[in-house]
Structures are given as structure tokens and as C-alpha cells.
Amino acid sequence: MTASFTIGREKYADVEDDIREHLAAIDDVGAEMLRLVQDDVTAFGAVGAAYALPKDTDEQKAARSAAIQEALRAAADVPLRLARACAELSRHLPALLAKGNQNLVSDVGVAAKLCEAACECAWLNVEVNLAWLRDEQFVADTRAETEALLGEVRCTCREVWEGVAAAIRGE
């Protein structure tokens, strides 16, 4: 909302092009996040289907186990992609704080808190899937990336939150 109410305002004409670019990127991230909702439903369905495979023979047990592992990898990928989207979104928030319509700066703070929470939830959902995976290298690589993304998002969003609070207090 901050970006939308910055564009077209005479007071912010000198930053309008920059804000438009941020708004377009934020819209792209939002669309990606909506796609991830459906991807998560699909991935969860695949995990359930893998667990439902027959396990009467040794061959069936091996096929079922492989299918479960593959489904869990895919299920971990969806929240990892959400963490990436959160990181991308968070990178636009400092500019909105600095250049956006200051009458709506609290919305930037709300976005920062929601972005951080979404990334924390993504981390949690990555971890729940990694817990069942046997591919140690995949687990280590995925965990490292997710934790790095979470660290970045936390840092940026907390700085933005403090900046918003300072702006509201007139500091």
C-alpha cells in the first residue's frame, strides 16, 4: 500500500520510477507466493500418495521408500522457495521505508513482520521434511541455504521494523 500511494503523488515525483520498480518486483513475489500455495498442496499430496504405496514385498518396500524420499525432497523444496521469495521481498522494504509515502510507513513495518514470520514458517516446514530424508548432502545444503535466507530476512526485517518505529515516533 505504501508504494501504491507513493506513485502519482507530487511530493514523491522524484522517487516514483524507483518505487514503481519496487512495486513491480513485489507484485511478482506476491504472485510467486500464491503459486507456492498450490505447489505445497501438490507436494503434500505426493507425500501422502508415496506413503500409501503398497509394501507387501521387498520390491514394493524399496519402491515405496524411494518414492517417499523423492516426495519429501519435493515437499522441502516448496518452503525453501518460499524462503527465497521472502528474502526477495525483504530486499525491497528498506527502499519503501526510505522513499515511500511516510503517511503509510506503518504498512512497511507490517510487511516486514509478516515477511519475517513467513520466512520462519518456511524454515520450519523445510526442517520437518528434512527430518525424514536420508540424503545427508541434500539435507545439509538445503538446511544451510534456508538458514542463510532466514538470517538475511530476519536482519533486514528487524532493521526495517526499527526504522518504521523510529519514523512513527519522529526520531
C-alpha positions as CSV (number, residue, x, y, z in Angstrom):
1,M,0.0,0.0,0.0
2,T,2.9,2.4,0.8
3,A,4.2,2.0,-2.8
4,S,0.8,2.3,-4.4
5,F,0.1,5.6,-2.5
6,T,3.5,7.0,-3.3
7,I,3.1,6.7,-7.1
8,G,1.3,9.6,-8.5
9,R,1.9,11.9,-5.6
10,E,3.6,15.2,-6.5
11,K,5.6,15.1,-3.2
12,Y,7.2,11.8,-4.3
13,A,7.7,12.5,-8.0
14,D,11.4,12.3,-7.8
15,V,11.3,8.7,-6.5
16,E,8.3,7.5,-8.5
17,D,10.2,5.5,-11.0
18,D,12.2,3.7,-8.3
19,I,9.1,3.0,-6.3
20,R,7.4,1.6,-9.5
21,E,10.2,-0.8,-9.9
22,H,10.0,-2.0,-6.3
23,L,6.2,-2.3,-6.6
24,A,6.5,-4.4,-9.8
25,A,9.1,-6.7,-8.1
26,I,6.9,-7.0,-5.0
27,D,3.9,-7.9,-7.2
28,D,6.0,-10.6,-8.8
29,V,7.0,-12.0,-5.5
30,G,3.4,-12.0,-4.3
31,A,2.3,-13.9,-7.4
32,E,5.1,-16.5,-6.8
33,M,3.9,-16.9,-3.2
34,L,0.4,-17.6,-4.4
35,R,1.7,-20.2,-6.8
36,L,3.6,-21.8,-3.9
37,V,0.3,-22.4,-2.1
38,Q,-0.8,-24.7,-4.8
39,D,2.7,-26.2,-5.2
40,D,2.5,-27.0,-1.4
41,V,-0.8,-28.8,-1.8
42,T,0.6,-30.8,-4.7
43,A,3.7,-31.7,-2.8
44,F,1.9,-32.7,0.3
45,G,-0.4,-34.9,-1.9
46,A,2.6,-36.6,-3.4
47,V,4.0,-37.4,0.1
48,G,0.6,-38.9,1.1
49,A,0.5,-40.9,-2.1
50,A,4.0,-42.2,-1.6
51,Y,3.2,-43.4,1.9
52,A,0.1,-45.1,0.6
53,L,2.1,-47.3,-1.8
54,P,2.0,-51.0,-1.2
55,K,4.7,-52.5,1.0
56,D,3.9,-56.2,0.9
57,T,7.1,-57.4,-0.9
58,D,10.7,-56.3,-0.6
59,E,10.5,-54.8,-4.1
60,Q,7.4,-52.8,-3.1
61,K,9.0,-51.7,0.1
62,A,12.1,-50.4,-1.8
63,A,9.9,-48.6,-4.4
64,R,7.8,-47.1,-1.7
65,S,10.8,-45.9,0.3
66,A,12.3,-44.3,-2.8
67,A,9.0,-42.6,-3.7
68,I,8.7,-41.3,-0.1
69,Q,12.3,-39.9,-0.2
70,E,11.6,-38.2,-3.6
71,A,8.3,-36.8,-2.4
72,L,9.9,-35.4,0.8
73,R,12.6,-33.7,-1.3
74,A,10.0,-32.0,-3.4
75,A,8.0,-31.1,-0.2
76,A,11.1,-29.5,1.3
77,D,11.7,-27.5,-1.9
78,V,8.4,-25.6,-1.7
79,P,9.0,-23.9,1.6
80,L,12.6,-23.4,0.5
81,R,11.3,-21.5,-2.5
82,L,9.0,-19.5,-0.1
83,A,12.1,-18.6,2.0
84,R,13.7,-17.4,-1.2
85,A,10.7,-15.3,-2.0
86,C,10.7,-13.8,1.5
87,A,14.3,-12.8,1.0
88,E,13.5,-11.2,-2.3
89,L,10.5,-9.3,-0.8
90,S,12.6,-8.2,2.2
91,R,15.2,-6.6,-0.1
92,H,12.6,-4.1,-1.3
93,L,11.4,-3.0,2.2
94,P,14.2,-0.6,3.1
95,A,13.6,1.5,-0.1
96,L,9.9,1.7,0.7
97,L,10.8,2.8,4.3
98,A,13.2,5.4,3.0
99,K,11.3,6.7,-0.1
100,G,7.7,5.7,0.3
101,N,4.7,7.7,1.4
102,Q,5.5,8.4,5.0
103,N,1.8,8.7,5.9
104,L,1.7,4.9,5.3
105,V,5.0,3.9,6.7
106,S,3.4,1.6,9.2
107,D,2.4,-0.7,6.4
108,V,6.1,-1.2,5.6
109,G,6.5,-2.3,9.2
110,V,3.6,-4.7,8.9
111,A,5.1,-6.1,5.7
112,A,8.4,-6.6,7.5
113,K,6.8,-8.5,10.4
114,L,4.7,-10.7,8.0
115,C,7.7,-11.3,5.8
116,E,9.8,-12.4,8.7
117,A,7.0,-14.6,10.1
118,A,6.5,-16.2,6.6
119,C,10.2,-17.0,6.4
120,E,10.3,-18.5,9.8
121,C,7.3,-20.7,8.9
122,A,9.1,-21.7,5.6
123,W,12.1,-22.7,7.6
124,L,10.0,-24.8,9.9
125,N,8.4,-26.6,7.0
126,V,11.7,-27.2,5.4
127,E,13.0,-28.7,8.6
128,V,10.0,-31.0,9.1
129,N,10.7,-32.6,5.7
130,L,14.4,-32.7,6.1
131,A,14.0,-34.7,9.3
132,W,12.9,-37.7,7.3
133,L,15.4,-37.5,4.4
134,R,18.4,-39.8,4.2
135,D,20.4,-37.9,1.7
136,E,22.8,-36.1,4.1
137,Q,24.3,-33.8,1.4
138,F,20.8,-32.6,0.3
139,V,19.8,-32.1,3.9
140,A,23.0,-30.1,4.7
141,D,22.8,-28.0,1.6
142,T,19.1,-27.3,1.9
143,R,19.4,-26.5,5.6
144,A,22.4,-24.2,5.0
145,E,20.5,-22.3,2.3
146,T,17.3,-22.0,4.4
147,E,19.2,-20.8,7.4
148,A,21.1,-18.2,5.4
149,L,17.9,-16.9,3.9
150,L,16.2,-16.8,7.3
151,G,19.1,-14.9,8.7
152,E,19.0,-12.4,5.9
153,V,15.3,-11.9,6.2
154,R,15.4,-11.5,10.0
155,C,18.2,-8.9,9.8
156,T,16.5,-6.8,7.1
157,C,13.0,-7.1,8.5
158,R,14.1,-6.2,12.0
159,E,16.1,-3.2,10.7
160,V,13.0,-2.1,8.8
161,W,10.8,-2.6,11.8
162,E,13.1,-0.4,13.9
163,G,13.2,2.2,11.2
164,V,9.5,2.3,10.9
165,A,9.1,2.6,14.7
166,A,11.6,5.5,14.7
167,A,9.8,7.2,11.8
168,I,6.5,6.9,13.6
169,R,8.0,8.3,16.8
170,G,9.5,11.2,14.8
171,E,13.1,10.1,15.5
